[in-house]
Amino acid sequence: MVKAVVGANWGDEGKGKITDMLGKEADIIVRFQGGANAGHTIVNNYGKFALHTLPSGVFYDHTTSVIGNGVALHVPTLIKEIQGLVDRGVPKPKILVSDRAQMVMSYHILFDQYEEERLAGKSFGSTKSGIAPFYSDKYAKIGFQVSELFDEASLKEKAERVCVTKNVMLEHLYHKPVLNPEDIYRELLEYKEMIAPYVCDVSSYLWNAIQEGKEILLEGQLGSLKDPDHGIYPMVTSSSTLAAYGAIGAGIPPYEIKKIITVCKAYSSAVGAGAFVSEIFGEEADELRRRGGDGGEYGATTGRPRRMGWFDCVASRYGCRIQGTTDVAFTVLDVLGYLDEIPVCVAYDIDGKITTEFPTTAMLEKAKPVIEKLPGWKCDIRGIKKYEDLPENCRRYVEFVEEKIGFPITMVSNGPGREDIIYR
Ligand code: GDP
């Protein structure tokens, strides 16, 4: 059976933890989109890890980790990450990389930086990992697919061709040093050396695995609201964050994805620019940020402080719907235990009109949160294993959210560890 683990919101919902936990039952874990721009934080018996490229299943010795064709693959990051695990005593994971995955080149990272510099104050808050330039090139058909590394003559010719286009931009738009095709060719050959042991026809591998009844997890990065089509465009990422894209980014039939586990955090956080209706500021935000996640809400890749807000029922209901949610995993609930009252955004006020429908970006910019307050439970709920054992106000909070978002919360996460989970 194929299951997808995806985010309902802006990312950082705790997908890594849920994937790591579900990975126990999985044979194969697949990354199907995104690159090394966001990260998952995972806490397990080997320690605390920030993963950027590898799927969260790499810590088990019974799983195979797959980098699907939809991923923006930065080869040096992948190799460094594998080495980083091995150095800390994690058994060397089994890793397969799709021969159809495309590679993030050093110039993609440069273009990302140059564009942010050019936009200055109007920037998108990119993590400058080259993701937007990478996907632009992929769809402009001047990207490099892993399979192309193995045909050196055409590779050389293509490197020259790509440099012509890139150099016009470098010279005339960014006023930066131009690329030398020889350097690009050499970079590609280095990537070939590094990646060769892992290359695989992933869609065929997964097709066979499905026929054999294997358990496959698709692990999404970021969340619904960062999807280029259905998110808060243009403050989005450059690849689809939706479970539906899992079929394309892994190369499997869409009808094989039987369960869509949408991860939803008990409060909101976001990185980068863009409308964030339930955002809070000042000491209120600082306290939630300090207490949030596992050791504070700071970017796993960038270390940037995350923007904080209360739970947003409008965004989360939409985020769950657009994912095609079958199950909601409601995470980081333990963090809210310090509050006397918990504010929740239940609707948006847009020019005096109250709505629970998530609007397009221009309208979203105008939305003001309609807040309802729920009583807090004022205690530590970590370690609780049964739903009935949660304090009454805590259950009320879960049930209130469930009713508002309209999808079943079947898992409640009350701590960062694998075993900190309550099934309903
Ligand atoms: P992802 O990108 O969706 O995987 O999200 P992050 O890596 O940002 O994960 C969110 C953070 O919350 C990580 O530091 C996790 O270890 C932590 N975390 C996940 N679930 C829980 C939970 O239920 N409680 C607490 N306190 N922390 C959690």
Residues whose N, C-alpha, C, O or C-beta is under 5 A from the ligand:
A	BS01	GDP	G11 D12 E13 G14 K15 G16 K17 G39 H40 T41 G293 D294 A300 T331 V332 L333 D334 S413 N414 G415 P416
